[in-house]
């Protein structure tokens, strides 16, 4: 296993990478970086850990939606391109699509609100 250095939202990370998996890992890093930067650039969320949580929730939500689409119609999913990663800085943006996601985001916000050291 080799190690590669990557940057996510301007911070360097040294990650272990299985042989032959570097391109796939770099693609994942690019998606995470894009999702986190989009949330940060929207200006509503400043704390790096909150940005990471929202980005991971958005990515997981998009993946679940993509998997549901593929299960519903495997032929249509094979012909359609994969959706671009979207990361909404506003937690209410996903509320219309999935009320459970909105409830989870609200609970995370409440849990993280008590920590005055989030920057």
N, C-alpha and C positions, 0 to 999 in steps of 0.2 A: 504494500500500500504506500503510495507516495503522498506527499503533502503539497498543497498549492495555496498560495496566498491570494485572497480575494478582497474586494472592498464592497461593503454594503453601507450605503448612506454615508460615505466618506470615512468609514472606520475599517481598518484592516483586520482580517481574520485569517488564521492559518487552519486549513481544513484537511482532514484525511480524505483521500480519494482512492477508490479501488482502481486497479489497473484497467485501462480502457474506458474509464468512466469520467474522464476529465471534461469532455465536451458537454455531457449531460449535467454534470455538477455546475459548470459555468453557466449553462442555460438556466438552471434553477436559481443560481445566484443573481443573474440578470433579472429574472422575474421578481424575486424578493426585493431587490434594490429598486426596481421601477415602482413596485407597489408601495414601498415605504417612502420613497421620494415624492410620489404623487400625494400621499397623505400629508407629509411634512410641508410640501409646497402650497397646499390648500390653506395652510396657516391656522387651522382650527386646533390642531393638536401639536404640542411642543415636546412632550416627554417621549424619549426614544423607546421606552418599554411599551407605552400606550400605542405608539405608531406600529411597533412590531406586532402587538396583539391584534390591532385592527387589520393590518396587512395580512397576517396569517388567517384571520377569520374570513377576509374577502377572498383570499386564494382558495381556502377550503370550501367556501360557499360556491365559488366558480367551478371547482373540481366536482363537487357533488352535483351541481346542475348539469355539467357536461356528462357525467356518468349516467345520470337519470335520463338524459336525452338519448344516449347511446343504448341504454337498456330498452327504452320505449320503441326505438326504431333503429336497429343496428345498421340497416342499409342506408338510411338518411344520414346517420352520424358519420358513416365511412366516407360519404360524398362531401359532407360539409367540412370546411376548415375549422380548426379548433378556435374557440373564442379567445379574444385578446384578454389579458389579465386586466381587470379593472379594480381599483381600490378607492372606494368612496370614503372621503374624510368625514362625511356626515353619517353617523350610524343609522339615521332614519332612512337613508337611501335604500337600504336592503329590507327595511321593514315591510314595504309593500309586497316584496317578492316572497319573504319568509318571516312570519311573525316570530317564530322561534329564534331566528337569528337576532332579531331586534331585542328580544327579551334577554338573550345571552349578552349582547353588547351592553345593554342597560345594567345588567348585573356586574359585568366587568368594570364599567365606569364607576359604579357605586363602590366596588371593592378597592379600586385604585384611587378614588377620590380622597381617602383618608391619609394617603402618604404625601406629605408636603415636600418630599425630597425628589419628586419626579421631574427631572430636567436632565 
